[in-house]
Amino acid sequence: MSESTEEIIGETAEGIDSNDLTPAVLASAGSVALALYFYYVRGDEQRGQFVGFWPVTILAMASYFKLEEIKQMLSASAE
């Protein structure tokens, strides 16, 4: 890698927000709790399994949007 590319990557890494408990993580944890509630407390296994798929979807969407943000930052830094 050239020096300028390393500088761009370093600047981008500094600009990325690295909060651990983002709304997506909190929503995923809440949907896991809701899935367990439906499955074990209410005895509605089908609904519990359905809600149990939500965390994966929420986190996948959050990852996609974070990668798009990083891509935009790299594009802006390269110009």
N, C-alpha and C positions, 0 to 999 in steps of 0.2 A: 504494500500500500504506500501511496505517496504521503508526504507530510500533510498536505492540505486535506486529504481524505480522512486521515486520523484526527485532524483538528475538527473537522465537520462532525465526525462521529462523537468526539468528546463533548462538543457543544450541545449536540442533540441529546446525549445521555444526561447531561446536566439539566436540560429543559424538561425532561419527562417527569411527570408527577408520579410519585411512587407511594401513594397512600395505601396502607394495607387493607383497611376496612372501607372499601368503596361501596356505593349503593348496590352494585351488582353482587358483591360478596354478601352483604346483609340480606338482599332479596333471596339469594340462593340458600342461605342458612334458614331463613324464614320458610321457604318452600319445603326444605327438608323436614323441618318441624311440623309443618302442615301435613305433609305426606305421612309422617309417622302417626300423627293424630288420627287422620282418616283411616289408616290401615289397622292400627291397634286399638284405639279408643272407640271409634265409631264402628269398626268392623267392616267398613266399606273398602275391601281389598282392591277392587278395580280402580276406584277413585284415588286411593293411596298410591297405587302404581303409576297412574296417569300424572299426578302431581309430582311424583318422584322423578319424572323426566325433566321437569322445569329447571332445576339447577344447572344441568348440563347445557341447556339451551341459553340460559341467562349468561353463564360464564363464557360460552362460545361467542355470543354477540358482543360482550364486553371486550373480549380479546380482539375481535375483528375491528371494533371501533378504535381500540388503543393502537393497533398496528396501522390503521389508516392515519391516525394522528401522527405517529412516528414517521410514516412515509411523507406526509405533508411537511413536517419539520425538516426532513432531510432534503426535500425538493427546494424548500425555501432557503436552506443553508447553502446549497450547491449553486444557487443563482447569484 
